[in-house]
């Protein structure tokens, strides 16, 4: 049986594929976990869940997509499941219309340094529903609409529209002063 699995993986074992994936995509997986989970302890747990899911997934990897696509698909699905499980104890997730309509508080207008802006962006992204979060995080990792569509199951046109809309919302909110206190 192990011989059949190795042959279906192009001669590489699931462990070898996992090692290749973590060597190539370790840093993006850490950024993905940070974008999905704000709390450092919980983020470490999520990253561990992602690595476990990825390691387990290579027994099923059939090369119908690139290794990159597979890694992001498994990672985003694991992170989305993590968020759904934690939904009861975390603040309410919102869709694009709700986040766009949220009020911006005056005291946020003074947040000027880059770190604060980055943290504000992450907080906004963390409030998005999993599919919207998956789209913008993949975009921020340099993926194109077609690749993101392959991961999410959305059409490339739908992905491009979501990216455009999310970028507009984030830019508008950034100009108005961020997301603290909402």
C-alpha positions in Angstrom: 0.0 0.0 0.0 2.8 2.5 0.9 4.4 1.7 -2.5 1.2 2.6 -4.3 0.9 5.9 -2.3 4.6 6.8 -3.1 4.1 6.0 -6.8 0.9 8.2 -7.0 3.0 11.1 -5.5 5.5 11.0 -8.3 8.0 8.9 -6.5 8.1 11.2 -3.4 6.7 10.1 -0.1 4.1 12.2 1.8 6.9 13.1 4.3 9.1 14.4 1.5 6.3 16.5 0.0 5.6 17.9 3.5 9.3 18.8 3.9 9.3 20.5 0.5 6.1 22.4 1.3 7.3 23.7 4.6 10.6 24.7 3.2 9.0 26.6 0.4 5.9 28.0 2.2 6.8 28.1 5.9 6.9 31.9 6.1 3.6 32.4 4.1 1.9 29.9 6.4 3.1 31.9 9.4 1.7 35.1 7.9 -1.5 33.3 7.1 -1.9 32.1 10.7 -1.2 35.7 11.9 -3.8 37.1 9.7 -6.4 34.5 10.8 -5.6 34.6 14.5 -4.6 37.7 16.6 -3.7 36.0 19.9 -0.1 34.7 19.8 -0.9 31.5 21.8 -3.9 30.7 19.7 -2.0 31.5 16.6 0.7 28.9 17.5 -2.1 26.4 17.9 -3.5 27.3 14.6 -0.2 27.0 12.9 0.3 23.6 14.4 -3.2 22.6 13.2 -2.2 23.8 9.7 1.0 21.8 9.7 -0.7 18.7 10.9 -3.5 19.0 8.3 -0.9 19.6 5.6 1.2 16.6 6.6 -1.9 14.4 6.7 -3.1 15.8 3.3 -0.1 14.5 1.3 -1.4 11.0 1.4 -4.2 12.3 -0.8 -2.2 14.7 -3.0 -2.6 13.6 -6.6 -0.8 16.5 -8.5 -4.1 17.8 -10.1 -2.9 21.2 -8.9 0.4 22.7 -8.0 2.1 22.1 -4.7 1.6 25.8 -3.9 -2.2 25.6 -4.6 -2.5 22.5 -2.5 -0.6 24.0 0.4 -2.7 27.2 0.4 -6.0 25.3 -0.1 -5.2 23.0 2.9 -4.0 26.0 5.0 -7.0 28.2 4.3 -9.5 25.4 4.8 -7.9 24.5 8.2 -7.8 28.2 9.2 -11.4 28.7 8.2 -12.5 25.6 10.2 -10.5 27.0 13.1 -12.3 30.3 13.0 -15.7 28.7 12.7 -15.0 26.5 15.8 -13.9 29.6 17.7 -16.9 31.7 16.5 -18.8 31.4 19.8 -16.0 32.9 21.9 -14.8 35.5 19.4 -16.4 38.6 18.2 -19.0 38.3 15.5 -17.7 37.9 12.0 -19.0 40.3 9.4 -19.5 40.4 5.7 -18.1 43.0 3.3 -21.2 45.2 3.5 -21.1 45.3 7.3 -17.4 46.1 7.6 -17.8 48.9 5.0 -20.6 50.5 7.0 -18.8 50.3 10.4 -18.2 53.7 12.0 -14.7 55.0 12.3 -13.9 56.6 15.7 -12.1 60.0 15.8 -9.3 58.9 18.1 -8.1 56.5 15.4 -7.2 59.3 13.0 -3.8 59.8 14.8 -2.6 56.2 14.2 0.3 57.0 11.8 3.2 54.6 12.2 3.5 51.7 9.9 3.2 49.0 12.6 -0.1 50.4 13.8 -1.4 50.6 10.3 -0.3 47.0 9.7 -2.0 45.8 12.9 -5.1 47.8 11.9 -5.2 46.0 8.5 -4.8 42.6 10.2 -7.6 43.4 12.6 -9.9 44.3 9.7 -8.9 41.2 7.8 -9.5 39.1 10.9 -13.1 40.4 11.1 -13.9 39.2 7.5 -15.7 35.9 6.9 -13.4 33.1 6.0 -13.8 33.2 2.2 -13.3 36.9 2.0 -10.3 36.6 4.3 -8.9 33.8 2.2 -9.2 35.9 -1.0 -7.4 38.9 0.4 -4.7 36.9 2.1 -4.0 35.0 -1.0 -3.9 38.2 -3.0 -1.4 39.7 -0.4 0.8 36.6 -0.9 1.0 37.6 -4.6 -1.4 35.1 -6.0 -3.5 36.0 -9.1 -7.2 35.7 -9.4 -7.1 32.4 -11.3 -5.0 30.7 -8.6 -7.1 32.1 -5.8 -10.2 30.9 -7.6 -8.6 27.4 -7.8 -8.1 27.4 -4.0 -11.5 28.9 -3.1 -13.7 27.4 -5.7 -14.8 30.8 -6.9 -14.5 32.0 -10.5 -11.6 34.2 -11.3 -14.0 37.1 -12.1 -15.6 36.7 -8.7 -12.2 36.7 -7.0 -11.1 39.8 -8.9 -14.3 41.6 -7.9 -13.9 40.6 -4.3 -10.2 41.8 -4.3 -11.2 45.1 -5.8 -14.0 45.6 -3.4 -11.9 44.6 -0.3 -9.0 46.9 -1.4 -11.4 49.8 -1.8 -12.9 49.2 1.6 -9.5 48.8 3.3 -8.1 51.9 1.5 -11.2 54.0 2.5 -11.0 52.9 6.1 -7.3 53.5 6.2 -7.8 57.1 5.0 -10.5 57.6 7.6 -8.4 56.3 10.4 -8.4 52.6 10.9 -10.4 50.1 13.0 -9.6 50.6 16.7 -12.5 50.4 19.1 -15.1 49.0 16.8 
